[in-house]
Amino acid sequence: MWLIILAFAAAVATPIWYAKAEDDKYVLKLLCLILWGATIMVFVDHVMAFLMEGGEFLELTLDATVLGFVMLTAALVIWEIALLLKDPKGILYKKKNE
């Protein structure tokens, strides 16, 4: 389930970034990179586990769902930190001339 959650989040974030790609003041390209990287990592993990151990490819348990949302939250927190450091509206780091 965590693969599905991360892939869905990446698929939603990508067109939003692409629509705003000229300006990208909210660092959406970083969010897409984080989400797609995590999705590819989880996909490779699922493929290797399926090939080595067999069983089901996608876990549809409560634990897998919670893990998916925890990973999505971690990706969003990393993106928020990068957004705060960039400060596109100049709220945190006001210019001294103003």
N, C-alpha and C positions, 0 to 999 in steps of 0.2 A: 504494500500500500504506500510505502514511503517513496517508491519510484514513481507511482502515479501522482502523488501530491507534488513532488518536486518538478516532474515533467509538466504538469498542468500550470504551475506557477511560472515556470520558464516560458511556456507557450503563451501565457497571458502578458508577461512582462516584455517579451520581444516586440510585438507590434506596437506597444505603447512607446518603447524606446525608439523604434523605427519612425514613428510619426513625429517624434520630437528630436530626431538625430541631428538636425542642423545646429541647434542651440545646446542641448544636453547639459543644461546647467544643474540638473538634479542628479547627475552621474548615473543615469539609468543603464548606461553600457556596462558599468561595474556590476550592477544588480543582475543583468542578463548573464554576464560572464560567471558570476558566482552560482547562479541557479543552473545554468547549462553545465558547468563543471561538476556540480554536485550530482546532477541527473546522470551524466555520463559515468561518474564514479560509482554510483549506486547500480547502474545498469551492468557495468563490468562485474561488480560484486555479485549481482544476481546470476549472471551468466556463469561465472566461475563456480559458484556454489551449486548451481543446477548441474553443471557438467561433472563436478567432482563428487557430489553427494546424491544427486538425483532429487526426487521429491517435487514439490510445487515451485513454480517460477516466481509467482507473486504471493506474498503473504497477505491475507485479508483479515488479520486479527486486530484486536484493539491495541496491542503493543506496537504493531507495525504502523498503525494509524497515528498513535501518539508520537512515535519516533519521527514520522514524516512531518508532523506539525512542529516538533522541536527543531528539526533540521531547517525547516522553513523559517522559523523564528530566529534561529542563529544567523541565517543568511540575511534576513532583514535587519538584524542588529548590526552586523558588519557593514551593511550598506548605509544604515543611519549614521554610524560613526564616521564613515567616509564623507557623507553628506554634511555632517556637522563640521568636519575639518575643512571642507571646501567653502562652506558658508556662502551659498550663491546669492543670498539677499543682503548680506553684510550685517546681519543682526548681531552675531556674537563678536565679530572683529570689526567694530566701527572704525572708520578712518578718522584720524586725528584732526584733519582739516575741517571737519563738520562741526 
